[in-house]
Amino acid sequence: MTYINDPREPQEEIVERTPTRIRVVRVVNAIVHAVCWIFALVLIVHILLVFGEANPGNGFAQLIDQWSRAVSLGLRNLFTPDGPKLRTLFNDGLAALLWLIIGGVVTDLVSRIGLPGPKRVWYRRSLS
């Protein structure tokens, strides 16, 4: 008499492996997504520090100011309203938004190029 889960019989294990290509695309997309969000968060924290009138001599405020300068995409003086708060909101806010858009576009492109999928068929209507 043999039982279904007899410990003396060898057990068969089914392991599904994700292809290497898919894993690489997932890792690259996760890294791109994380980096773009970190850059956007640095810019948002800088906006909050400017609105909260943080002490510019503080080490943390200086660090965030330097990082935000580095990731501002050259938009630091795009808008020049009178107040520094509005200037920071418009310029750094736009840069943060652009980082999120860049992250989305890059991850979409990496997925489209790197992942296998159905062949794209182009239809063309001919005028007869």
N, C-alpha and C positions, 0 to 999 in steps of 0.2 A: 504494500500500500504506500503510495507516494502522495505527500502533501504538496499543496501549491507552493508554499514558501518553505520548502525543506532546506535547512541550512547546509546540508551535505551536498546539495546540487549546486553547480556553478551558477551564479546569477548573471544575467545579461543586463548591461547598463547601456542606455541610449544617451548619447551626448551630442547635442547639436552645436556645431561650431559656426561662429559667425566668420564669414570670409575676412581675410586680412585687409582687403581693400575697404570694406565697410567700416571696420574698426578704425583704420587710419583716418578715414573721412570724419568719423564721429569725434575722434580726438582733436583733429585740426579744427573742426567747427566749435568744439567746446573751448579750445584755447582762444580762438578769434572772438567768440562770444564773450568770454570772461574779460579779455583785455579791453574790448570796446566798452563794456559796462564799467570797468574800473576807471577808464578815462572819463566817461560821462559822470561817474560819481565824484571824481576829484573836482570836476568843474562845478557840479552842483554844490559840493561842500564849500568851494570857494565863494559861490554866490551867497550861500547862507552866512559865511563868515563876514562878507562885506556888508550884507544887510544887518547883521547883528553888531556891526561896528567892532569887530574883534581887534585886540591890541596887535598892531603890526610888528611889534618887537617880540611877540611870543614865537617860540620855536616852531610850534605846530602850524601857526598861521603863516609863517615864512615858508615852511615846507610845502604846504598846500598852494601857496601863491607861486612858488617856483614850479611845482608840478603842473599847475593849471596853465602857466605860461608855455610850458613845453608841449602840452596837448591841445592848445587852443586853435590849432589848424590855421594860424595866421589871421584869426578873426578878432584879435584884441582891440583894434581901433577901427573896425568896420562901421559901427554905429557910434556917433559922438553926441549923445544928449548931454545936457548941462550937468546933471548929477552923476557922481561916480557909481551910485547904486544902480541907476537905470543903465548906465554904460556896461557895467558888469553883467547885469541881468540879460541884456540883449546879446552882447558879444559871447559871453560864456554859455548862455542858454542855447544860442544857436549852435555853438560848437558841440555842446553835449548832445543835442538833437541829431546833429550830423554824425557823431560817433555811433549813435544807435542805428541810424540808417546805414552807415558804412558796414557795421557788423552784420546787419540783416542781409545786405546785398552780397557781401563776401561769403557768408555761410551758404547762401542760396547758390552762388556760383560754384563753390567747392562741391556742394552736393550734386548739382547738375552735371558737372564735369567728372567727378570722381565716382559716382554711384552708377552701377549698371541699371539699365532701364530699357523700356521698349524703344525701338528705333524710331526716330522722329520722321514722320512722313510729311513732306511738303506738298500741298495741293496748289495747283495753279490753274486758274480758269482762263481758258483761251477764248478770245473773241473770234467767232467765225462769221 
